[in-house]
Amino acid sequence: MTLFQKTFTRLARIGLREKLLFSMLAAVLFISVAIALISRYILVSSLTNELEMRGFAIAHSVAERGGSYILDNDIPKLLVLIFDEAKLRQRKDLVAYIFIEDQNNNILAHTLTHELPKNLRSNTLPPDRHDSIKLMELGGREIYDLAAGINEGLYRIGTVHVGLNKRHIDSLVGKLRVAFLGFISAVVIITIILSSWLSKYITKPVSDLTRLSDEISRGNFDIPLKLGSGEDWNAAECPAFSNTDLPCWHFDQSRSGQRPGEAHRKCADCAFYRKHEGDEVVQLGDSFRNMVWSIKLYRRRLRESEEKYRSLFDSGPDPIFVVDCESGTVRDANPRATELYGYARNELLGMNLLDLGPEHNADCLDYFNEGGSGCVYFPKRLHYKNGGEPFFVNMHACPISYRGHHAIIIAVTDITELIEKDAQLIQAGKMKSLGEMSAGVAHEINQPLNAIKVGSEFLSMMQEEDLEIPKEHFLQVVHEISSQVDRAAEIIDTLRSFGRKSDLMEEQVDLNQPIRAVLSMLRRQFELDNIRFDLDLAEGLNPVQAHSNRLQQVIFNMVTNARDAINDISQADGNAERRISIRTGNAERRVFLEVEDTGSGIDEKDQQKIFEPFFTTKEAGQGMGLGLAITYGIIKDYGGEIRINSGKGEGTVFRMEFPAASMRGEAKA
């Protein structure tokens, strides 16, 4: 490492205050010295030239006035002249001697009190020059010897020499040097004082900001925000800090379009939000102070929010999971989850959500992994406890950010008991329907039995009378008996299928199949009641994800309600048309089923309540008002919709739509 690099490294390690101080001092010192040197050069040169000019002026004055004395050889007057010139006022300190020599270099007069040293005569004046200057030595002193010619007309008659004390000149220059050094010293002292104050003024706020930043970076937000003297800011005195329900109008930008009301007018002039004008260093301190205030305020609010979330999470009555969206791993679970699922918390953490519900939970993960946003509701999902015991839950999932990961928070509600009661209610409704169908069913079964009896009696009679039965007649009778037995068995199978409880698992169902099953039981009974069915069942119908047994209940309720509506209007109008139309078809990615009757229709006010439990327009004893409520619940369970198009006396159309099995999705909450 070179010396320059070492110096630069050491300079880089010193503080900002020392850098500012040394930089300003060096700059001012350099400028002052440069000015002093330049000024000294100019002033010293001017002073030296001035003194030399004064010396030559004395010499020329003596030469001009002493010429006549030389011609007259009047030496006494010549002596008076040179003594007067040498001792006049301040000249006695400047002029060391004056002497005059003639053309032959003979000394005519001098002002010395001793013999004129020979070395002083070495400054000879050439004929072609009028004056000359030479540094001489006299008694250990340096002397500037100035020689000027004494002329009379065109002829030179002598030379006058004036000696100037160089020490006197140096004394004047020394005084000038002391003055400059004093000036420079004063400038340096003033510069040190000013630069020290200025550097401290700049670096003190920076040091305070650095100290606060270090404390904040260590997580200590409880330090007093004291920036500058005479200030000790206590953030807890702010109303918005102690009561987080209050908005902070200066920082809550989401409410920037509002103004605080009179009750919070004090907050509008908040003393905790400070912004000075002018001084940039003070503005920097204000900005940092305001930033820390904002961080402290929202950190407190975040901590309160976290405590609320943790309290709700731990004490919630339902299981709650935090699941990593990409991997499906359970990242957190509340105590209720461990109770319901039978796993210890450390077993749940790290378990895949699919392990809790392999049949249904994949839909939830796929929804969010494919970019789904917002909260989503997944009803009646099958989950398994530790040990494999199944149970039904409703899932409510929302996307969140958990420890830097895209995650889902899932709230689960155990609805197994509710589903069992719902199944019991539906089963009770089926039993009631079977009871209502008993007469028609008995008639349906009685017909094949009668046919079987007639055929068997025919064969028996022919056998008793020993009559020969033609082979083709025998086969016809046997075939008819067999077909009637199949018909009776089909009716019994349909009744058994309708009467049994539904399975828990859904299946893909052709919507035409439950329609045909119900009509096989009811058609003959309805036809005996003079009600005709018009069927328009689409071929190639998309399957729906549902239970065939429960869909039979839906269709049964629809057609029996249609029958009751037709009977109502027939009582008032004997010529009223008695027809029930059933249509199915595909509509984009959904499958629809319409049941239309020619009955009495439904009032508009009743249409708003018709699916409410125990709401009925029938007379007492004719119905409990649960049929359409059960129907509505079953349709909603399969993600379907049901709509009514009816008018009083104009008949009714119930249109039910279900998502196709491949399109079955979730219903948003």
SULQUIQUI-V203894 format. One record per backbone hydrogen bond with DSSP energy under -1.0 kcal/mol. CO is the residue of the C=O (numbers start at 1). NH is the residue of the N-H. If there is no record, write none. Layout:
# SULQUIQUI-V203894
co=CO nh=NH
co=CO nh=NH
This chain:
# SULQUIQUI-V203894
co=2 nh=6
co=3 nh=7
co=4 nh=8
co=5 nh=9
co=6 nh=10
co=7 nh=11
co=8 nh=12
co=9 nh=13
co=15 nh=19
co=16 nh=20
co=17 nh=21
co=18 nh=22
co=19 nh=23
co=20 nh=24
co=21 nh=25
co=22 nh=26
co=23 nh=27
co=24 nh=28
co=25 nh=29
co=26 nh=30
co=27 nh=31
co=28 nh=32
co=29 nh=33
co=30 nh=34
co=31 nh=35
co=32 nh=36
co=33 nh=37
co=34 nh=38
co=35 nh=39
co=36 nh=40
co=37 nh=41
co=38 nh=42
co=39 nh=43
co=40 nh=44
co=41 nh=45
co=42 nh=46
co=43 nh=47
co=44 nh=48
co=45 nh=49
co=46 nh=50
co=47 nh=51
co=48 nh=52
co=49 nh=53
co=50 nh=54
co=51 nh=55
co=52 nh=56
co=53 nh=57
co=54 nh=58
co=55 nh=59
co=56 nh=60
co=57 nh=61
co=58 nh=62
co=59 nh=63
co=60 nh=64
co=61 nh=65
co=62 nh=66
co=66 nh=70
co=67 nh=71
co=68 nh=72
co=69 nh=74
co=73 nh=75
co=74 nh=78
co=75 nh=79
co=76 nh=80
co=77 nh=81
co=78 nh=82
co=79 nh=83
co=80 nh=84
co=81 nh=85
co=82 nh=86
co=83 nh=87
co=88 nh=91
co=89 nh=92
co=90 nh=93
co=91 nh=95
co=94 nh=165
co=97 nh=163
co=98 nh=111
co=99 nh=161
co=100 nh=108
co=100 nh=109
co=101 nh=159
co=102 nh=105
co=106 nh=102
co=109 nh=100
co=117 nh=120
co=118 nh=121
co=119 nh=122
co=122 nh=124
co=126 nh=129
co=130 nh=149
co=132 nh=147
co=134 nh=145
co=136 nh=143
co=138 nh=141
co=141 nh=138
co=142 nh=166
co=143 nh=136
co=144 nh=164
co=145 nh=134
co=146 nh=162
co=147 nh=132
co=148 nh=160
co=150 nh=157
co=150 nh=158
co=152 nh=155
co=155 nh=152
co=158 nh=150
co=159 nh=101
co=160 nh=148
co=161 nh=99
co=162 nh=146
co=163 nh=96
co=164 nh=144
co=165 nh=169
co=166 nh=170
co=167 nh=171
co=168 nh=172
co=169 nh=173
co=170 nh=174
co=171 nh=175
co=172 nh=176
co=173 nh=177
co=174 nh=178
co=175 nh=179
co=176 nh=180
co=177 nh=181
co=178 nh=182
co=179 nh=183
co=180 nh=184
co=181 nh=185
co=182 nh=186
co=183 nh=187
co=184 nh=188
co=185 nh=189
co=186 nh=190
co=187 nh=191
co=188 nh=192
co=189 nh=193
co=190 nh=194
co=191 nh=195
co=192 nh=196
co=193 nh=197
co=194 nh=198
co=195 nh=199
co=196 nh=200
co=197 nh=201
co=198 nh=202
co=199 nh=203
co=200 nh=204
co=202 nh=206
co=203 nh=207
co=204 nh=208
co=205 nh=209
co=206 nh=210
co=207 nh=211
co=208 nh=212
co=209 nh=213
co=210 nh=214
co=211 nh=215
co=212 nh=216
co=213 nh=217
co=214 nh=218
co=215 nh=220
co=216 nh=219
co=219 nh=221
co=224 nh=226
co=234 nh=237
co=235 nh=238
co=238 nh=242
co=239 nh=243
co=243 nh=246
co=248 nh=251
co=248 nh=252
co=251 nh=253
co=252 nh=255
co=253 nh=256
co=255 nh=258
co=261 nh=264
co=262 nh=265
co=265 nh=269
co=267 nh=270
co=277 nh=279
co=279 nh=283
co=280 nh=284
co=281 nh=285
co=282 nh=286
co=283 nh=287
co=284 nh=288
co=285 nh=289
co=286 nh=290
co=287 nh=291
co=288 nh=292
co=289 nh=293
co=290 nh=294
co=291 nh=295
co=292 nh=296
co=293 nh=297
co=294 nh=298
co=295 nh=299
co=296 nh=300
co=297 nh=301
co=298 nh=302
co=299 nh=303
co=300 nh=304
co=301 nh=305
co=302 nh=306
co=303 nh=307
co=304 nh=308
co=305 nh=309
co=306 nh=310
co=307 nh=311
co=308 nh=312
co=309 nh=313
co=310 nh=314
co=311 nh=315
co=312 nh=316
co=319 nh=412
co=320 nh=334
co=321 nh=410
co=322 nh=331
co=322 nh=332
co=323 nh=408
co=324 nh=328
co=328 nh=353
co=329 nh=324
co=330 nh=350
co=332 nh=322
co=334 nh=337
co=334 nh=338
co=335 nh=339
co=336 nh=340
co=337 nh=341
co=338 nh=342
co=341 nh=386
co=344 nh=348
co=345 nh=349
co=348 nh=351
co=351 nh=330
co=352 nh=355
co=353 nh=356
co=353 nh=357
co=356 nh=384
co=357 nh=361
co=360 nh=363
co=361 nh=365
co=362 nh=366
co=363 nh=367
co=364 nh=368
co=365 nh=369
co=366 nh=370
co=367 nh=372
co=368 nh=371
co=376 nh=397
co=378 nh=395
co=381 nh=393
co=383 nh=391
co=385 nh=388
co=389 nh=385
co=391 nh=383
co=392 nh=415
co=393 nh=381
co=394 nh=413
co=395 nh=378
co=396 nh=411
co=397 nh=376
co=398 nh=409
co=400 nh=407
co=402 nh=405
co=405 nh=402
co=406 nh=325
co=407 nh=400
co=408 nh=323
co=409 nh=398
co=410 nh=321
co=411 nh=396
co=413 nh=394
co=415 nh=419
co=416 nh=420
co=417 nh=421
co=418 nh=422
co=419 nh=423
co=420 nh=424
co=421 nh=425
co=422 nh=426
co=423 nh=427
co=424 nh=428
co=425 nh=429
co=426 nh=430
co=427 nh=431
co=428 nh=432
co=429 nh=433
co=430 nh=434
co=431 nh=435
co=432 nh=436
co=433 nh=437
co=437 nh=441
co=438 nh=442
co=439 nh=443
co=440 nh=444
co=441 nh=445
co=442 nh=446
co=443 nh=447
co=444 nh=448
co=445 nh=449
co=446 nh=450
co=447 nh=451
co=448 nh=452
co=449 nh=453
co=450 nh=454
co=451 nh=455
co=452 nh=456
co=453 nh=457
co=454 nh=458
co=455 nh=459
co=456 nh=460
co=457 nh=461
co=458 nh=462
co=459 nh=463
co=460 nh=464
co=461 nh=465
co=462 nh=467
co=470 nh=474
co=471 nh=475
co=472 nh=476
co=473 nh=477
co=474 nh=478
co=475 nh=479
co=476 nh=480
co=477 nh=481
co=478 nh=482
co=479 nh=483
co=480 nh=484
co=481 nh=485
co=482 nh=486
co=483 nh=487
co=484 nh=488
co=485 nh=489
co=486 nh=490
co=487 nh=491
co=488 nh=492
co=489 nh=493
co=490 nh=494
co=491 nh=495
co=492 nh=496
co=493 nh=497
co=494 nh=498
co=495 nh=499
co=496 nh=500
co=507 nh=546
co=509 nh=544
co=510 nh=513
co=512 nh=516
co=513 nh=517
co=514 nh=518
co=515 nh=519
co=516 nh=520
co=518 nh=522
co=519 nh=523
co=522 nh=526
co=523 nh=527
co=524 nh=528
co=526 nh=531
co=527 nh=530
co=532 nh=580
co=534 nh=582
co=536 nh=584
co=543 nh=661
co=544 nh=509
co=546 nh=507
co=547 nh=551
co=548 nh=552
co=549 nh=553
co=550 nh=554
co=551 nh=555
co=552 nh=556
co=553 nh=557
co=554 nh=558
co=555 nh=559
co=556 nh=560
co=557 nh=561
co=558 nh=562
co=559 nh=563
co=560 nh=564
co=561 nh=565
co=562 nh=566
co=563 nh=567
co=564 nh=568
co=565 nh=569
co=566 nh=570
co=567 nh=571
co=569 nh=573
co=573 nh=576
co=578 nh=532
co=579 nh=598
co=580 nh=534
co=581 nh=596
co=582 nh=536
co=583 nh=594
co=585 nh=592
co=587 nh=590
co=589 nh=660
co=590 nh=587
co=591 nh=658
co=592 nh=585
co=593 nh=656
co=594 nh=583
co=595 nh=654
co=596 nh=581
co=600 nh=649
co=603 nh=607
co=606 nh=609
co=606 nh=610
co=609 nh=612
co=612 nh=615
co=619 nh=622
co=625 nh=614
co=626 nh=630
co=627 nh=631
co=628 nh=632
co=629 nh=633
co=630 nh=634
co=631 nh=635
co=632 nh=636
co=633 nh=637
co=634 nh=638
co=635 nh=640
co=636 nh=639
co=641 nh=657
co=643 nh=655
co=645 nh=653
co=647 nh=650
co=651 nh=647
co=652 nh=597
co=653 nh=645
co=654 nh=595
co=655 nh=643
co=656 nh=593
co=657 nh=641
co=658 nh=591
co=660 nh=663
co=667 nh=377
